Amino acid sequence: MTDSVEIRRGAYHDSVTLMQVSQRVRTAPGVQDALIGMGTELNLGLMRDVGFDVPAEAGPNDLVVALRGDDEDSVAAGRAMLTTVLQELHDRSRAQGSATEVAPRTIGSAARRSSAGIALVSTPGQYAALDALDAVNAGLSVMLFSDNVPLEEEIALKDAAADRDVLVMGPDCGTAVVNGAAMGFANVVRPGRIGMVAASGTGAQQVMSLLDLAGEGISHCLGLGGRDLSAAVGGRSAKQALRALSADEATEHVVIVSKPAAEEVVGELETLAAELGISVTWATLGRGRPDLTAATEQTLRDAGATVPDPWPSWGTKGYAAAPGGGSADPGGAPASGDEPAQSTGGHLRGLFCGGTLADEAMIIAEDALGPIASNIPLEGAPHVSGHDTLTGHAVVDFGEDEMTQGRAHPMIDPSLRLESIRTQGADPTCGVLLLDLVLGHGAHPDPAGDLAAAIAEARASPEADGRQLPVVVSLVGTESDPQGLQRCAEALAAAGAQVLTSNAAATRAALAHLGGTR
C-alpha cells in the first residue's frame, strides 16, 4: 500500500465540491482511499485518523490531497483523475465568467458585481457566520450549508437578516428550492402554488416529491436549519419565510416540514400565519403525529387537490405483495385488496441515508416492534454505533456524523452502506431489509445501479440457505430528477426489491413481512 499527501497552496474549492471530487478520485484504478479537502483542523484530523502522515505546516488556506493506492502506479492514477476533475471545474468556472476578470474575494464584493438575490455559504463553521453576515449586509438572503455554527452566532445572524428583511436558511441547511432553482440536495419538481418551509432536508424532499407525484408543484422550498424551531432560536427564519411566502403571488398554501418543534414556537407561527392570512398545514414528525405521507395528503386536501390512491410502487419479485398505499394502518396490515405479505420472522434492519426518513421509520416501527436501536435513537430507545454489528431490531443513519468521518455523505458516496447491505444479507437474524434512496441534485448521479447490485447480492446469500430476505426501498424523487424516478425504480425492482414512493408505506410494508408485531 502506498500513501501520498500533497499540499497545494492558494487553491480553494467548497466542501461539497471537494466531497464529490474525492468520490470521483476513489474510482481511479487501484485507489483505496482519497481524502481531498481544505486544510481545516477537522479535515486534517480526519486524514490523520485514517493513517495519513499530514505535514504540520498544512493550514486552512491550503488544499490537501491525501491518496492511498495499491502501489505507486495507483497513486499516479489517482493524481491523474484529480487533475482531470479539477480541470473540469476550472473550465466550468471560466465558462461562467470572464477570463480576465479578477475574482471577488468577499461575498459582499461579489454581490456588488451581480444581480443575485441569494448567497450559498459552505465554509467551515467557525468562519461561516462572518461570511453569511457579509452577504446579509449586502442585502442578500443566505443558504448556509455549513454546520458547527455556534447557537449565539445563528441567533445574531438571523436577527440581522430580519433587520434587513432577508432570509437566512440554515445553518446546516441542505435543501432549498427558490424560483425553481434547486440548491444543495433538492429534487426537480414542477412549479406550483404550494410553498414549503422546511427544518428537515430529506423530510422536505419526501414531501416535495410526493406533491410532484400528485400533480402539484411548489412555489418555493425555504429551508431553516435544524435548530430554527427550537425554543432557543424561536423560529426566527420560519417567521421570515412565512412573511416572504405570504407576499409571493404564486403561493396559495404553505406546508411546514420539521422534526418535533417547541410548542411555543408552533403557537407563534400559527398566530403569525393567521395574521398574514395564509393557510398552513403542519408536517411535524413525532410520536402520535401524522407521518410525512399523511401530512402531505392533508396538504393536498387543504389545497383542494386530489390525493393519489395508492402512491406509485414497483416490484414484488420473489415474495408476496405488501401494502403499497400511503397512510395505511400503522400495525402493518395490508390495504384492502392487497395480498398479505409472508411473515419471515427475524428482525427489522433499516439502513438509511436520510436522517428524517430514518426517524419516521422508527416512529412507525416502534408501535409494532417496541424500541428500535439506532445511532440516532428515539427518546428511550437503545443507542448503537452504526459501525457495530447489529442485533435485534435496528436502524442506522449513514448520514450521521459518526458515519461520515473522512468520507462524503452517503447520498454522494454510498460505499459504506452498500457494504452493510451485503453484511445484512449474510446475517440469518435479519428478517427484512428497509432502505431509502433519495434522488435529485447533489446526490450520486447513478445510485440505483450500485444499490441494485448490493440488493441482489444480499438476497442471493439467504436464498442459498433456503431462506428469503425481503428488501423494501423507499424511493424519494421525481421523474424530472437527473437520475429518473422510473429508471431507478425499475432497476431496484429487477433486483428483487419492493419499491415505494412513500417512506411511511415502505416501513409498513417491511413490518408486514415480519408479521407486523413484536
Steps between C-alpha positions, in 0.01 A plus 500: 500500500632846405398835653547847358421834665533821298442861609381745234536860614236758412251259343142507626182305433193471722444192716214357293705519181800337668284215636393429143859531377617249762230256389607531134867446584416183698378345173850512348656153454673376813407800718392379842421838657504867409445786741518838328408808699603836630751477782257576781561349841208262447616378157861458611381303801297269278800439276725419795234276657509270198879488502618773264821680602391862448775764528460738794521807275169424325246773575140600425599693187666192347344227291622168642497193275537167685504188281542133587550241227614146441834629369668804346318448171165506679587824678608645165162397355332681789699815432410481131131466585528798737664710226215412263228585752661830605543597135128436447424730794736766361346481153150528647605804705652670193185433301295676765711817516753714323846354459661837579278608787656485846292279723338672800651416838191552717130427464428870538725592208348220292151630580592847376596351161181302443124506526492186715251489785638197686846396615586136571755473781691175549806593703623348830263571788742723688506744204156440351306752708735782396464408133121479538489835681698655214228375264219626723660843527515505118124445491511132405306211642725208595493124471745401774605143420773503766447330835679546835388864517463601868142555616560860608644582155195345331267716707699820435517422128125443475427819692719691254314337212164605643625859527597487131179316404692208351498130590769276648440136410716303742751434641518134396240560228544241227183546294333800340315586179454866412324608181557152361875503573603199710777557753685234696323164502169572328263340254387633163132572558238675294420864580176553686299662774619325817778665697720302738678604818736222601713425805577153365691420181394150397161563659456794264612285208242234589219757514597688182539174308159374611342832406658468155369144465153633586525749214554800727802728490676723749563871482804489728654273763666723760731314735553600860774286654431240764499732804270774374179365657667443838409719796849655492483623139126567518415441135678815383553371145161327490331833569701672225417214263126525575508874436681445170256233384197706601626779272563258213220507244570141389453353851146407602570253780799417724618175656752515786724191519701432813604263770333563839483876563467702821129542576533873565671550163224309322245721673679818392517378140132409497416848629723664239348291219151609609610864505650464153188327372687197365377142550754256647520122537747356748717200412670470837650159558459348845337231708123521477512732200416426134786361294639707213286326239182556702601865552560538125158350432347751743689779324347391170151495651551840663610637163199348326707248305451129432681243716648204306371160612729317511834672466720348227688180581692234309616140530424195711746257342551187706241557773138602555374854468495730801302822552595776259258776599577820685347526847426134565427366846812531720471138603623390160175351371475499122266747338175365363558277197873443562633150544638449854877494527664178617635518854875438498575533871834650592568865561451831322823656375469852361799651320428863411670796333236749622483570873139621493395194301674280758319684780165450329567130450582454870193695614277273291686176576518538878121478526522145366847389610582699812809722540734499198876517559671768293794738471231774507261334748161634593462603863513191721636269228844333512800666338724299271792614289448467129839329487393223742360161406123543506283281722125504547290766328730785392508806274823674396527852357809494276483878473566544873831666589661179628443336160634786286839544666746512212241437230219678318133477594351162395280673242830581325718206610283195580788253541471451877127430481543265205747300708251485787221383269715204395581429864132490593434256217738254665343548846233234569340723767409766242133441410444801274722775364355852482691756291454849360628650178482876456537641149551856381771762459806443719442125528698224325439521123409130469418362845259225396757290314731443796208466742326244277819294481536504880133404544533208259810378683334539841196299387711228335683412821194385702344337191801268488405392853132456413391831654338811360612855577236757402649839409279808507621833359357846562576688177487878537512690173326611183514401136667835424791431735831440321494134604137440386243355742365231264843381390623469859183325615517245219867423573427440868190292428698288254743424784209366707409802713158641576518869416259756646497877462365546853752440777217437745345239269841339448542465875157341536577265211816392682304444821250286311783264409569454870133446580466860622536402866764488772 
